[in-house]
Amino acid sequence: MITVKDSVHDHIEVEGVAAALLDTREVQRLRHIKQLGTVQLVYPSANHTRFEHSLGVYHLANRALSHLGIEGSLAERLRAAALLHDVGHGPYSHNIEALTYRHTGKYHDDVAELLARGEVGEVLREHDLDPAAVAGLVAGEGQYGQLVSGELDVDRMDYLVRDAHHTGVPYGTIDTGRLVRELTFVDGELVLDEGNVQTAESLLLARALMNPTVYQHHVARISKAMLRRAAERLLGEPDISASQIRRMDDHDLLASLRMTPSTAEFAHRLDRRDLYKRGVWAELDDVPQYVLDAPHEELREVEREVAEQTGVDPGEVIIDVPAEPSMKESSSRVVVNGDVRQLDRQSPLVSALRTAQRQQWRLGVYAPADAADRVGETAVDVLGLDIEGALVNYVRTGQRTTLDQFD
């Protein structure tokens, strides 16, 4: 048995297949991938890694297995899946995942090939565990995959409390002990037992509050967009592939960006926190549907058009269109008066949080500080945004707004 001192869960005891997996190259690599990517440029203490998060997920999974009475080889598969659930992450976690997915067709939870080979594959087979079965659990397949990847998964429980702890933001604080104790299976579905509507709401509320404060903070979004643009340019270089980038860690990617002429300026800006500014920060209702639905290449063409009309380098205009708001946690299920009910049909809080989420959504257009005003004005016209509703970094007199006083 190995005992690890964790800043969130105190002492975590690791044994069995998980202890054997702990020192594999694939798991140790997670020490060099930050959990929150570029959020550290907003919250300097947010330097926690996918490694410690994976340990936390393993710990909560272990407690859930004990509570649910799951033992034997199934329990070992689930423990392995919990520890390995993030080994497919590329550098800077989710920050460039959309880019690598366009080239590889794989998200971070597509780990079947990764678990089948290398040190991880050897360890799993030595413990009589099928790598494909473990990979299926990581992807959330089957009844028990819901524990690792689902609306009530232990992954979500750990990252909310861990991200809140390391950013110093109190909104992600949830009672993981109660959440784990109240888990149960009803007809193959993972649900919260009777009397836990408020427990389910706490998970939903924590995620809803952390989203604008941490995950969608405008500085985090701008730096993420710059990193994604730099990685996209890197992919245009010979002898580099999306599959290679996907297996880099944070240090590998940043070093590559620094050493490549076409990306060195982006790396320099990220190193110095010399970030682009917002030219536009538009609400959902002010954005035409065709913009929300536009594929990547169409948005790149719009960026080029804005740049041409504004007289700036095409690479210095970034249009950032997030996915339309969704709330997966609202579909979690709770037992009420003996019936399994979906939370959004039971809780009036869900409707309010969905409204708040729509109101918090923003389309961003970013450019270097000396061009942000001009780029914003042009982007409003080219994108067909509602100028009255869009929060733009300029006024008709040419005077700056106060928007960038808080970056």
NUTI-975378 format. One record per residue (C-alpha): x, y, z; residue in three letters. Coordinates in steps of 0.2 Angstrom, whole numbers, plus 5000, padded with zeros to 4 digits. Layout:
BEGIN
XYZALA
...
***
This chain:
BEGIN
500050005000MET
500650184996ILE
499950335006THR
499950504998VAL
499650665007LYS
498350764997ASP
497850944999SER
496050914997VAL
495650735003HIS
497050725016ASP
497850545016HIS
497450445001ILE
497850255002GLU
498350174985VAL
498449994983GLU
498249844971GLY
498249884953VAL
498250074956ALA
499850064966ALA
500649974952ALA
500050104939LEU
500550254949LEU
502350254943ASP
502050214925THR
502650334912ARG
500850374907GLU
500250414924VAL
501850514929GLN
501650624914ARG
500050694921LEU
501250784934ARG
501650904920HIS
499950944914ILE
499051084923LYS
497251044928GLN
496551214923LEU
497751254908GLY
497951444907THR
496851484922VAL
498451514931GLN
498551674922LEU
497051734932VAL
497251634948TYR
499151614951PRO
498951474964SER
497951364951ALA
499451264947ASN
498751094952HIS
498950954940THR
498050804932ARG
499050694942PHE
498450744959GLU
496650764952HIS
496750574946SER
497250524964LEU
495750614970GLY
494650534958VAL
495350364963TYR
495050404981HIS
493250454979LEU
492950304968ALA
493650184981ASN
492450264994ARG
491050244982ALA
491450054978LEU
491550024997SER
489850105000HIS
489050014985LEU
489749844990GLY
490749824974ILE
492149704976GLU
493349584966GLY
493949604949SER
492549734944LEU
493149844959ALA
494949834952GLU
494449884935ARG
493550034942LEU
494950084952ARG
496150074937ALA
494850174927ALA
494750304940ALA
496650324941LEU
496850324922LEU
495350424917HIS
496450574912ASP
497950494904VAL
497250534887GLY
497350724890HIS
498450824879GLY
499550974885PRO
498551114894TYR
497150994897SER
495551044888HIS
496351204880ASN
496851134863ILE
495750974864GLU
494551044850ALA
496051074839LEU
496850894841THR
495150814839TYR
494850894822ARG
496450804816HIS
496350644826THR
494550614829GLY
494950574847LYS
494550664863TYR
495450634880HIS
494350494885ASP
494750394869ASP
496050294878VAL
495850114871ALA
497450114861GLU
498450204875LEU
497950074888LEU
498249924877ALA
500149964875ARG
501650024885GLY
501850014904GLU
500050034908VAL
499549894896GLY
500849784905GLU
500249824922VAL
498449794918LEU
498749624910ARG
499849574925GLU
498349604936HIS
497249504925ASP
496349664919LEU
495749684901ASP
496349854895PRO
494849864883ALA
493649844897ALA
494549974908VAL
494550094893ALA
492650064891GLY
492450124909LEU
493450274906VAL
492250324892ALA
490750294904GLY
490150134895GLU
488950024904GLY
488150034921GLN
489750054931TYR
490550174919GLY
489350304926GLN
490450314941LEU
491950374931VAL
491050474918SER
489250524920GLY
488150654928GLU
488550594946LEU
490350544943ASP
491750554955VAL
492750654942ASP
491650794943ARG
491550784962MET
493450794964ASP
493850934951TYR
492551054958LEU
493251044976VAL
495051044970ARG
494851184958ASP
493951294971ALA
495351244983HIS
496751294972HIS
495951454965THR
495351514982GLY
493651534975VAL
492351454987PRO
490951424975TYR
491451244970GLY
491451184988THR
490251034989ILE
490050895002ASP
490850744993THR
490650635008GLY
488750645007ARG
488750634988LEU
489750474988VAL
488650395003ARG
487050434994GLU
487450354977LEU
486450194973THR
485950104957PHE
484150084952VAL
483749974937ASP
485550004931GLY
485550194933GLU
486750284945LEU
485650394956VAL
485550484972LEU
484550404986ASP
482950464993GLU
482950645001GLY
484450704991ASN
483650834979VAL
484650974988GLN
486250864987THR
486050854968ALA
485651044967GLU
487351074976SER
488350994963LEU
487351094949LEU
487551254959LEU
489451234961ALA
489751204943ARG
488551344938ALA
489551464949LEU
491251404945MET
490951424926ASN
490951614925PRO
492151644939THR
493451514934VAL
493151414919TYR
492551554907GLN
493451704915HIS
493851814900HIS
495751814903VAL
495751624904ALA
494751624888ARG
495851744879ILE
497451654884SER
496651484879LYS
496151554862ALA
497951624859MET
498751454864LEU
497551364853ARG
497951484838ARG
499851454842ALA
499651264842ALA
498651274826GLU
500151364818ARG
501251234825LEU
500251104816LEU
500651194800GLY
502451154802GLU
503251004793PRO
503750854804ASP
502350884817ILE
500750804819SER
499150814830ALA
499550644837SER
501250704843GLN
500550864850ILE
499250764859ARG
500550664868ARG
501550814874MET
501450884891ASP
501351074895ASP
503251104895HIS
503451004878ASP
502151114870LEU
502751284876LEU
504551234872ALA
504051194854SER
503051354852LEU
504551454858ARG
505751374846MET
504651384831THR
504751554822PRO
502951554817SER
502351534835THR
503751614845ALA
502751784847GLU
501251694854PHE
502451594866ALA
503251764871HIS
501551844875ARG
501051694885LEU
502651694895ASP
502451874899ARG
500551874901ARG
500552004887ASP
498851954881LEU
497652014868TYR
496152114873LYS
494352104870ARG
493652194855GLY
491952124857VAL
491152034872TRP
489351994865ALA
487851914874GLU
487051764866LEU
485451844861ASP
486551974851ASP
487351844840VAL
486551774824PRO
486251594824GLN
487251564808TYR
488751634818VAL
488451504832LEU
488251364819ASP
489751414809ALA
491151284807PRO
492951324811HIS
493451364793GLU
492051484791GLU
492551574807LEU
494351584801ARG
493751664784GLU
492851794794VAL
494351824805GLU
495351854788ARG
494051974782GLU
494052074798VAL
495952084798ALA
495952144780GLU
494652284783GLN
495552334799THR
497352324792GLY
498052204804VAL
498952034802ASP
497651894799PRO
498351804814GLY
498051944826GLU
496151924825VAL
495351784835ILE
493451754835ILE
493051644850ASP
491251564849VAL
490951444864PRO
489751304863ALA
487951354867GLU
487551334885PRO
487151164892SER
486951094909MET
487350904910LYS
487150894928GLU
485250944927SER
484950774920SER
485650684935SER
484350574944ARG
483650574961VAL
482450454971VAL
480950554976VAL
479450464985ASN
480150304978GLY
480250354960ASP
481750394950VAL
481650574944ARG
482750684933GLN
483350834943LEU
482750964930ASP
480950904932ARG
481050904951GLN
482051064955SER
481451244951PRO
483251294953LEU
483751214937VAL
482751334927SER
483551484936ALA
485251424933LEU
484951384914ARG
484351564913THR
485951634922ALA
487051524911GLN
486251594895ARG
486551774902GLN
488351734906GLN
488751664889TRP
489851784878ARG
490551784861LEU
492351854861GLY
493351944848VAL
495151974853TYR
496652064846ALA
498252154852PRO
497852304863ALA
498252434850ASP
497052354837ALA
495652294848ALA
494552454846ASP
494652444827ARG
494452254826VAL
492952264838GLY
492052394827GLU
492352294811THR
491952124819ALA
490252194824VAL
489852244807ASP
490552084798VAL
489751964811LEU
488052054810GLY
488052074829LEU
486752184838ASP
487752344842ILE
486552394856GLU
486852234865GLY
488652194861ALA
489852254874LEU
491252324863VAL
492852404868ASN
492552564859TYR
491252704858VAL
490852814843ARG
491952954850THR
493452844850GLY
493552844869GLN
493952684878ARG
492752594889THR
493152534906THR
493052354901LEU
494952324901ASP
495252404918GLN
494952234925PHE
495952104915ASP
***
